[in-house]
Amino acid sequence: MRSGTKRSPLLTLLTSIMLLYSLVPLAWLFINATKTQDGLFGSFGLWFAGDFALWDNVRETLTYDDGVFLRWLLNTLLYVVLGAGGATVLATLGGYALAKFDFPGKRAVFATVIGAVAVPGTALAVPTFLMFSNLGLTNTPWAIIIPSLISPFGLYLMWTFAAEAIPGELIEAARVDGAGELRTFVRVCVPLLAPGIVTVALFTMVATWNNYFLPLIMLKDPDWYPLTLGLNSWNDQAATAGGQAIFNLVITGSLLTILPLLLAFLLLQRYWQSGLAAGGVKD
Amino acid sequence: MALLEPPAIKRTGKRRQRRSWTGWAFAGPFMAVFAFVFLAPIAYAIYLSFFRTRLIGGTSFVGLENYKNVFTDAQFWSAAGRVTLFLLVQVPIMLFLALLVALAIDSGRLYGKAFFRVTVFMPYAVPAVVATLMWGFMYGNRFGLVANINEALGTTLPDPLSPGLILASIGNIVTWEFVGYNMLIFYSALQVVPKTLYEAAEIDGASQLRIIRSIKLPAIRGALLVATIFSIIGSFQLFNEPSILKSLAPNAITTYFTPNLYAYSLSFSGQQYNYSATVAIVMALLTMIVAYAVQLRSSRKER
C-alpha cells in the first residue's frame, strides 16, 4: 500500500452510502426477526417492536410443522456437501490437468467448456428435467446433486490458479524421484492449490446453498426441499386459500438461512480474497 | 471468448510437455459429468425443438415450425423486450456503482477499507429467495417500509409492486445482490496494476481523475468486459426474482414476464415441452450473439 496517500473523510462518507444500501436490508431482516406477527404489522420496519420475540420465533421456526425447517436444513447440507464438495474436487482435478498436462483433445475441452459458460443455465432446465424424468431421477436428491457437480467458473479459476501456483519443475522433480502421478498431485500440488480450492469451494457452496431454479423444477416432495424452496413455500402459504400466514417464520427462517454463509465468508476472508486475486479475472 | 483464455495454453510452446493421455485421468471425471449435465441436455433440447406432441396423433417431426412460431410469438418478444430494457438500464447502473466503490477502496483514501470491501460484498452470499422476499416485504404496503413512510409522512408513494414499477423494483433487487460481486472483480483487477505507475503519474502532476481515466480503467479492461458479459447472460436469464415476487405482486408479473419464466410456464403449467425447448434455444442463441458482439466491439477498440 502507498503510505503517502491521505485518508479522506468526504470519500469515506460518500462510499458509506453504498455501505448503507448493502446493510439496511440485512438490518431490516434482523430487526423484524425479533417481532411477533402482530408486531410486524403494528410497528415501524426499521426499529424494534415492544417485545423481543427473536428466541420464540427461532423456536417456532424450528418446530413448526413437525420441524420441517430442520429437515430442509439437513437436505441443504446434503446438497452442499455432495454437490459443492464434488464440484470442487472435479474442478481441482480438471483445472490441474488443463494447466499441467498436454493431452489429446485439450483444445476441444477448452472450447466446449468456455462455450458452455455462455449457454444460459436455465436454458438447460427443461431438457435436463425431461432427461432426469426418463431416468427416474426427479424427486430424488440426485436430481439436485448431479447437476451441481459441474462448475465451469470453478474449472476456469482452478486452471489459472494451478498454472501460476505450481512450478513445472516441481512436478518434474517428483517424477524423477519416482512418485506416481496421483501421489505427486496429492502430496506436492494440493497444498500449493489450497487458496484456490477454498475459493472454488466457497463459490460452489454459495451456488448450491442458494440454488432455487433447479430444485423448483426437479422436486415435488417437500421432504426433499432445500431451505430456499421451503421458505418460498411458507411465503406462498399466506396467499393460498385457507393457508395460515406465517410471515414471522418466513423472516426468521430467512435470517437462519443466510447466517451460515455470511459466517463462512467472514471467517475464510483471507483465503478467498487471495484466491480470487491470484487466480481471478485479470487479463 | 479469447479474453478468458488462461496463460497456460499459450505457454506450452516454451517448454513443451510430453503429449500423453495421463492428463485425461485428471480431466476425465469433470468431462464425463459435464457431458451428462451440459452436452446431453443441449443435444436433447435441439432434438425436442424439431418435434411437436399433440393429444391426438402423438409426436411428429415438424422441422423448423416451432422456430417459426417463436419468431411470430408476441408473448416471447414482449418478454425478450423486457429483459433487453432491463439489461440496458440495470447493468450499466450496477457496473458503474461497482466500479465507483472498487476505485474508492483501491484509492487507499477510505477509513476502514477492509470493512467496506467485505460489507458491500456480503449480499452476494444471500440467496435470491431471501433477497427477493426481504425486498418484497419492504416494498409491500402491509408491513413494509413504503407503508411506514406513507403512514408517518401522510404521503402516498407509488407502489413499487405495481405493474409500472415492478421492473425497476426487480432491478434494485438484482443490483443489491450483485454490486458487491462485481466490485470484487474490479477490485481484484485493480490490485494487479503496478502502484509505481500511479506514483509516476502523480509526480508528473496528473490529477486523480486523469489517473483513473488513463491508467486504471485501461488496466482493468479485461475485468470490465468479463463482468459485462456475465451481467448480460444474467439479465437474459432473469427468473428467480420475478418468479418469487409473483406471489407478492400477482397482478404485475405475468407468466411471460421474462423469456425464462415463459419457457418455465410453457413446460410446467402447459406441458408444451417441445415449444418450451425451442424458446430456450432461441434465447440461448440471442444471448450468445449479444455476448459475442460485445466482445467483438471491445476487442476492435483495443486495436
Interface residues (C-beta under 8 A of the other chain):
Chain A: M1 R2 T5 K6 R7 S8 P9 L11 T12 L14 T15 M18 L19 Y21 S22 L23 P25 L26 W28 L29 N32 L40 F41 F44 G45 L46 V89 L90 A91 L93 G94 Y96 A97 L98 A99 K100 F101 D102 F103 P104 G105 K106 R107 V109 F110 T112 V113 I114 A116 V117 A118 V119 P120 G121 T122 A123 L124 A125 V126 P127 T128 F129 L130 M131 I146 P147 L149 I150 L155 Y156 W159 T160 A162 A163 E164 G168 E181 F185 V206 W209 N210 Y212 F213 L216 I217 L227 T228 L229 L231 N232 N235 D236 A239 F247 V250 I251 S254 T257 I258 L261 L262 A264 F265 L266 Q269 L276 A277 G280 V281 K282 D283
Chain B: M1 L3 L4 E5 P6 P7 A8 I9 R11 T12 R15 R16 Q17 R18 R19 S20 W21 T22 G23 W24 A25 F26 A27 P29 F30 M31 V33 F34 F36 V37 F38 L39 A40 P41 I42 Y44 A45 L48 L97 L100 V101 A104 I105 S107 G108 R109 L110 Y111 G112 F116 V118 T119 V120 F121 M122 P123 Y124 A125 V126 P127 A128 V129 V130 A131 L133 M134 W135 F137 M138 R142 F143 G144 L145 N148 A152 W176 V179 G180 L184 I185 S188 A189 Q191 V192 K195 Y198 E199 I220 R221 G222 A223 V226 A227 I229 I233 F236 Q237 F239 N240 S243 I244 S247 L248 P250 N260 A263 Y264 S267 F268 Y273 S276 A277 A280 I281 M283 A284 T287 M288 A291 Y292
